Amino acid sequence: MKTAVIKYNSGNVQSVLYALERLGVDAELTDDPEKILSADKVIFPGQGEASSAMRYLKARKLDQLIKEIKQPFLGVCLGLQLLCEHSEENDTECLGIFPVKVKKFIPENTQEFKVPHVGWNELENLSDNPILKDLPANPFVYYVHSYFAELSEMTIAQTHYIHDFSAMLHLDNYYAIQAHPEKSGEVGEKLLSNFLSI
């Protein structure tokens, strides 16, 4: 099984590659359109800033390529946010796969809530979806983010931090997770494994 990890202007890609390696997956980091389109699975991870990431994608026409992908596709962290239609981070028009807006966390109580949201939180209201198959009860995953995707009919799991937000999204062949599965222990490994089995 060929797995392409999209190379673009973002951090945290190496830890995703290591996580896939632990699962026995031979993944290639690439921005080559042919390699991406011919892969069995495509993963779009990242940490960073939305507008500069979108500029990189547009400069290499990867923004159009991502919309043409027919195989199972997984956005992770910034990857989830870029798959939405708009981010409040520097007023950025994103890819628009999910008709969802990405907003900034604004804590009412800065003593209780810090931004960015960093740490372990529970996945709640899980849908019956193949990527969520056989997860343990009350699964916890690891987050590092200052922006969140609003709840929508595409939300397949949610988390509460300041607000309820979309922990995971799904539409057609596109899946996305706000947390970092590669840093989320056995739960994260199971989520990646489930995606690779779709």
N, C-alpha and C positions, 0 to 999 in steps of 0.2 A: 504494500500500500504506500503510495507516494503522498507525502504531506508537505505542502508548501506553507512556510511562515512568511508573511509579507514583510519585506524590508522597507521601512520608511523612517522618517525623522523622529524616532521615539526611543525611549529607554526601556529597560526591563525585558528585552527580547531574549537575551541569553538565558535567563532563568526559565523561560518557557521552553526553550530548546533542551535544557537539561531535564526538565520534567518529562518531556516527550521521550528523551533518551532512556529515562528510568522505566518508561512503559514499553521499551523495545521498539520505538518508532524511529525510523530514519527520516528525519525532517530536514528540509533545506530552507535556509533563509535566502529569499530572493525577491527582486523586483522585476524579474524577467516575465513579461506577459505570457509567453508560451509555456513556461514552467508552471506558472500559477494556474492557467486554464487547463493544463493537462494533469494537474494533481488530483488525487482522489478526495483529499480533504484540504481545506484552506483555513489557516488560523491568522488572525489579525490582532496581535497583542499590542501593548504599549503603555508607557507612562509619558507624560509631557504636556504640551500646551496645544490646544485645539487648532488655533489659526495657523501656526507654523507647520503643524502636521498636515493640515489641508493644503497649504501651499505646496508642500513637497509632493503630495499625492497628485495634485493638479499638474504640476510641472512635468511629471512622468506619465500623465494620463492614466494613473492608477485609479483615480476617482471614477472614471467611466468603466474601467475594467471590472472593478468590484461589483458594479451594478449588473454586469453580464454573467456573473458566475452562477452556474447551475448546480454545482456540487455542494455538499454540506460545508458551511462557512461559520466560523466562530470568532466573534469579536470579544476581546478581553480588555477590561478597564477603559483606557482611552479609546480602544477599539469599539467598545459598546457605544460610547458617547458620539464618536464620529459616524456611526451608522444611523444616528438619529437625524432629525431635519435641521435643528438649530441648537447652538450652545451659547449660553450667556458668557462663556469665556471669550473675551474680546469680540463679542457679537459675531460669531462665526457661523456661516452657512455650512452645514455638514452634508453628508452623502444622501440623506433622505430615504434610506431603506425603510426605517421605522418612522412613521409620522408622529414623532414624539419630540418634545422639547427638553433640553438639558438645562438645569438651573443650578445656581450657586447656593450652597448651604449658607444660610444666615441665621446664626444661633440667637435666640431671644435671651438666653442665659449663658454668658460666656464662661461662667464658673463651671457649669455642668457640661457644656458642649464645646468642644474645640474643633476648629477647622484648620487643616484637613481632618476628616474622619479617618482615624488610624486605629485598627485593631480588629478583634474578632466579633462578629455579629451573626445572629441566627437567620437562616433562610426560613421564611414563613409563607403560608398560603401557597404551597407547591401545587402546580397543575399536574395532571396526568400526562407526562411528556417523556419521550425516550431519553432525553439528556438528564432527567431527574430520577431515572429508574434505580431502585434498590439503594437509595441513600439511607443512612441511619436516621432514626428519629431525632428531631431537633438538630439538624446539621448546622455547624458553625463554619464560616469561611472568613478569610482575612482581607480587610479593606485598606486602601490608601487612596482617598479621593476628596476633592473639594466641591465637585459638581455631581449632580445626580439626574437620572432620567425619571421623568414623571411616571406615575402609574397609568397604564392604558390597557386596552383589550389584548395587547401583545405581551403583557407582563405574565410570566409563568412562575415567578417566585418574587417575593418582596422582602425587604428588610426595613426596620425602623431605626433611624438616627435623625433626630430633630423632626423629620417627617417620615411617613411611609414612602418608599421609593422603589423603583424597579431594580431588583437584584439581578433578574435575568429576563431576557426578551426572546421571543421567537416569532418569526413570520416566514412562511415557505421554507426555503433551505437556509435561512439566516438565523443563527442563534447568537446570543451575546450574554456575557456575564460581567457585572461591575467589579466583583471581587477578583482576587488573584488566585486562581486554582492552583498555580504552581507553588504558592506559599501557604496553601490551605490543607496540608497534611493529607490524610486518607480521603476526606470528603472531596478535596480538590482533585486528587488523583482519580477518584471514581467519576467525577464530572467529565474530566478529560477522556477517560476511558469510554464512558457512555457516548460522548460526542464522536469519538473515533469509530464506534460501532454502528453509528447511524448510516 
